[in-house]
Amino acid sequence: MKDIVKEDNEMLYKKTKPLEIPLSDNDFTLLNNMMIFLKNSQNLYGEEKILKLKGHASIVAQHEIDHLNGIMFFERIDKINPLAPPNNANSIY
C-alpha cells in the first residue's frame, strides 16, 4: 500500500466506550462483523485483498485479531515458564 487514504467518516474519529466482559449481544455482533470484514477485505474494485505481514506489524495484527476472537494475550503465555518464547517463535530483533 503506497498511499494513505483519508476517510471523512466521523465514526473513525470517535472513541469507543469501555468494553465490558462478558460481551453484550450487540458488542458480540459488532465484533463478529468486524472479523468478517477482516477475513473478507477487498480493494475498491471488489478484488480480494490479502496482506502478508512480518515482524512488528504481524504481531500487532495477530494481537488485534485475537481480541476480535476473544483471546487475551496472557492466554498465550506458558504458565510454567512465562518468559519462555513459544517453540515456533522467531525473534524480530
DRENPA-650923 format. One record per atom (N, C-alpha, C): residue in one letter; atom name; x, y, z. Coordinates in pm, whole numbers, always signed. Example, Ala and Ser with C-alpha at 12.3 -4.5 7.8 and 13.67 -1.06 7.14 Angstrom:
# DRENPA-650923
R   rest   atom        X        Y        Z
R      A      N    +1319     -569     +780
R      A     CA    +1230     -450     +780
R      A      C    +1320     -330     +780
R      S      N    +1285     -225     +708
R      S     CA    +1367     -106     +714
R      S      C    +1290       +3     +787
***
This chain:
# DRENPA-650923
R   rest   atom        X        Y        Z
R      M      N      +86     -116       +0
R      M     CA       +0       +0       +0
R      M      C      +90     +123       +0
R      K      N      +81     +205     -104
R      K     CA     +167     +322     -117
R      K      C     +111     +443      -45
R      D      N      -16     +466      -62
R      D     CA      -76     +590      -12
R      D      C     -171     +562     +103
R      I      N     -178     +657     +193
R      I     CA     -276     +651     +300
R      I      C     -396     +733     +253
R      V      N     -512     +670     +254
R      V     CA     -633     +737     +209
R      V      C     -706     +790     +331
R      K      N     -738     +918     +330
R      K     CA     -810     +978     +442
R      K      C     -959     +955     +422
R      E      N    -1021     +899     +521
R      E     CA    -1165     +878     +518
R      E      C    -1231     +993     +595
R      D      N    -1338    +1044     +543
R      D     CA    -1411    +1150     +612
R      D      C    -1531    +1094     +686
R      N      N    -1517     +976     +737
R      N     CA    -1623     +915     +814
R      N      C    -1602     +952     +959
R      E      N    -1694    +1030    +1015
R      E     CA    -1675    +1078    +1153
R      E      C    -1668     +964    +1254
R      M      N    -1722     +848    +1219
R      M     CA    -1716     +733    +1309
R      M      C    -1571     +694    +1339
R      L      N    -1481     +720    +1243
R      L     CA    -1341     +685    +1261
R      L      C    -1273     +771    +1367
R      Y      N    -1332     +883    +1401
R      Y     CA    -1271     +975    +1497
R      Y      C    -1330     +963    +1637
R      K      N    -1433     +881    +1653
R      K     CA    -1497     +867    +1783
R      K      C    -1420     +767    +1869
R      K      N    -1419     +794    +1998
R      K     CA    -1358     +699    +2092
R      K      C    -1464     +596    +2130
R      T      N    -1417     +477    +2153
R      T     CA    -1508     +369    +2190
R      T      C    -1544     +378    +2338
R      K      N    -1655     +320    +2372
R      K     CA    -1691     +310    +2514
R      K      C    -1609     +198    +2576
R      P      N    -1591     +197    +2706
R      P     CA    -1518      +88    +2771
R      P      C    -1587      -46    +2742
R      L      N    -1509     -148    +2718
R      L     CA    -1562     -280    +2687
R      L      C    -1580     -359    +2815
R      E      N    -1697     -417    +2831
R      E     CA    -1726     -497    +2950
R      E      C    -1731     -644    +2912
R      I      N    -1671     -727    +2995
R      I     CA    -1670     -871    +2974
R      I      C    -1766     -933    +3075
R      P      N    -1854    -1024    +3041
R      P     CA    -1877    -1078    +2907
R      P      C    -1943     -976    +2816
R      L      N    -1925     -995    +2686
R      L     CA    -1978     -902    +2587
R      L      C    -2130     -906    +2583
R      S      N    -2188     -789    +2560
R      S     CA    -2331     -784    +2536
R      S      C    -2358     -845    +2398
R      D      N    -2481     -878    +2369
R      D     CA    -2516     -932    +2237
R      D      C    -2480     -834    +2127
R      N      N    -2502     -704    +2151
R      N     CA    -2470     -603    +2049
R      N      C    -2319     -595    +2024
R      D      N    -2239     -595    +2132
R      D     CA    -2093     -590    +2116
R      D      C    -2041     -716    +2048
R      F      N    -2097     -831    +2083
R      F     CA    -2055     -956    +2019
R      F      C    -2085     -952    +1870
R      T      N    -2204     -904    +1833
R      T     CA    -2240     -893    +1691
R      T      C    -2147     -797    +1619
R      L      N    -2117     -683    +1680
R      L     CA    -2026     -586    +1620
R      L      C    -1888     -646    +1598
R      L      N    -1833     -711    +1699
R      L     CA    -1701     -772    +1686
R      L      C    -1701     -884    +1582
R      N      N    -1808     -962    +1576
R      N     CA    -1817    -1067    +1476
R      N      C    -1820    -1007    +1336
R      N      N    -1893     -898    +1318
R      N     CA    -1897     -831    +1187
R      N      C    -1761     -774    +1150
R      M      N    -1687     -723    +1249
R      M     CA    -1552     -672    +1222
R      M      C    -1461     -786    +1176
R      M      N    -1476     -902    +1237
R      M     CA    -1394    -1017    +1199
R      M      C    -1428    -1061    +1057
R      I      N    -1555    -1063    +1022
R      I     CA    -1596    -1098     +885
R      I      C    -1535     -999     +788
R      F      N    -1535     -869     +823
R      F     CA    -1475     -767     +737
R      F      C    -1326     -794     +717
R      L      N    -1257     -826     +826
R      L     CA    -1113     -854     +815
R      L      C    -1086     -975     +727
R      K      N    -1168    -1078     +741
R      K     CA    -1146    -1200     +664
R      K      C    -1185    -1184     +518
R      N      N    -1270    -1086     +487
R      N     CA    -1320    -1069     +350
R      N      C    -1287     -932     +293
R      S      N    -1169     -882     +322
R      S     CA    -1131     -748     +275
R      S      C    -1114     -746     +124
R      Q      N    -1152     -632      +65
R      Q     CA    -1145     -612      -80
R      Q      C    -1089     -474     -108
R      N      N    -1039     -458     -230
R      N     CA     -997     -324     -272
R      N      C    -1116     -252     -335
R      L      N    -1094     -134     -390
R      L     CA    -1203      -54     -447
R      L      C    -1270     -121     -566
R      Y      N    -1203     -218     -627
R      Y     CA    -1258     -286     -745
R      Y      C    -1324     -419     -710
R      G      N    -1338     -447     -581
R      G     CA    -1402     -570     -538
R      G      C    -1313     -692     -540
R      E      N    -1183     -670     -565
R      E     CA    -1089     -782     -566
R      E      C    -1044     -812     -424
R      E      N    -1033     -941     -393
R      E     CA     -990     -982     -260
R      E      C     -853     -925     -228
R      K      N     -837     -876     -107
R      K     CA     -711     -817      -63
R      K      C     -652     -905      +47
R      I      N     -532     -952      +25
R      I     CA     -462    -1035     +124
R      I      C     -332     -965     +161
R      L      N     -310     -949     +291
R      L     CA     -186     -890     +339
R      L      C     -101     -998     +403
R      K      N      +26    -1000     +370
R      K     CA     +121    -1088     +437
R      K      C     +211     -998     +521
R      L      N     +200    -1012     +650
R      L     CA     +273     -925     +742
R      L      C     +388    -1000     +806
R      K      N     +493     -925     +839
R      K     CA     +608     -980     +909
R      K      C     +646     -886    +1023
R      G      N     +724     -938    +1116
R      G     CA     +777     -855    +1222
R      G      C     +671     -793    +1310
R      H      N     +695     -669    +1349
R      H     CA     +608     -598    +1443
R      H      C     +465     -588    +1390
R      A      N     +449     -560    +1261
R      A     CA     +314     -547    +1203
R      A      C     +235     -676    +1219
R      S      N     +302     -791    +1203
R      S     CA     +231     -918    +1217
R      S      C     +190     -943    +1363
R      I      N     +274     -899    +1456
R      I     CA     +241     -914    +1598
R      I      C     +120     -829    +1633
R      V      N     +119     -706    +1587
R      V     CA       +7     -615    +1614
R      V      C     -121     -669    +1553
R      A      N     -115     -713    +1427
R      A     CA     -234     -767    +1360
R      A      C     -286     -890    +1433
R      Q      N     -196     -982    +1471
R      Q     CA     -240    -1102    +1543
R      Q      C     -301    -1065    +1677
R      H      N     -243     -968    +1746
R      H     CA     -295     -922    +1875
R      H      C     -439     -872    +1859
R      E      N     -463     -791    +1756
R      E     CA     -596     -735    +1735
R      E      C     -695     -843    +1691
R      I      N     -651     -935    +1606
R      I     CA     -739    -1045    +1564
R      I      C     -773    -1132    +1685
R      D      N     -674    -1155    +1772
R      D     CA     -702    -1229    +1895
R      D      C     -810    -1159    +1976
R      H      N     -803    -1027    +1987
R      H     CA     -907     -953    +2059
R      H      C    -1044     -980    +1998
R      L      N    -1053     -974    +1866
R      L     CA    -1181     -997    +1799
R      L      C    -1232    -1139    +1821
R      N      N    -1140    -1232    +1843
R      N     CA    -1178    -1371    +1871
R      N      C    -1195    -1398    +2020
R      G      N    -1180    -1295    +2102
R      G     CA    -1199    -1311    +2246
R      G      C    -1080    -1372    +2318
R      I      N     -962    -1368    +2255
R      I     CA     -841    -1425    +2316
R      I      C     -757    -1310    +2372
R      M      N     -722    -1320    +2499
R      M     CA     -636    -1220    +2561
R      M      C     -491    -1267    +2553
R      F      N     -397    -1172    +2548
R      F     CA     -256    -1207    +2528
R      F      C     -203    -1302    +2636
R      F      N     -251    -1287    +2758
R      F     CA     -200    -1370    +2867
R      F      C     -243    -1516    +2853
R      E      N     -344    -1542    +2769
R      E     CA     -385    -1681    +2746
R      E      C     -283    -1757    +2663
R      R      N     -195    -1685    +2594
R      R     CA      -92    -1748    +2511
R      R      C      +40    -1767    +2587
R      I      N      +47    -1718    +2710
R      I     CA     +171    -1727    +2788
R      I      C     +182    -1865    +2853
R      D      N     +301    -1923    +2846
R      D     CA     +330    -2051    +2910
R      D      C     +318    -2033    +3061
R      K      N     +228    -2107    +3123
R      K     CA     +201    -2088    +3266
R      K      C     +316    -2140    +3354
R      I      N     +390    -2238    +3307
R      I     CA     +502    -2292    +3385
R      I      C     +625    -2202    +3373
R      N      N     +653    -2155    +3252
R      N     CA     +769    -2069    +3229
R      N      C     +723    -1948    +3146
R      P      N     +665    -1847    +3211
R      P     CA     +603    -1736    +3138
R      P      C     +697    -1656    +3048
R      L      N     +827    -1659    +3074
R      L     CA     +920    -1581    +2992
R      L      C     +975    -1661    +2874
R      A      N     +939    -1787    +2865
R      A     CA     +988    -1871    +2755
R      A      C     +914    -1838    +2626
R      P      N     +987    -1821    +2516
R      P     CA     +919    -1798    +2387
R      P      C     +854    -1928    +2340
R      P      N     +745    -1920    +2264
R      P     CA     +683    -2041    +2208
R      P      C     +783    -2115    +2119
R      N      N     +766    -2245    +2103
R      N     CA     +857    -2327    +2023
R      N      C     +874    -2275    +1881
R      N      N     +768    -2223    +1821
R      N     CA     +775    -2179    +1682
R      N      C     +800    -2029    +1668
R      A      N     +844    -1963    +1776
R      A     CA     +865    -1818    +1772
R      A      C     +994    -1782    +1700
R      N      N     +990    -1672    +1627
R      N     CA    +1108    -1616    +1561
R      N      C    +1135    -1478    +1617
R      S      N    +1259    -1451    +1651
R      S     CA    +1295    -1320    +1704
R      S      C    +1283    -1214    +1595
R      I      N    +1230    -1097    +1630
R      I     CA    +1222     -987    +1533
R      I      C    +1330     -884    +1559
R      Y      N    +1420     -910    +1651
R      Y     CA    +1526     -816    +1683
R      Y      C    +1659     -867    +1634
***
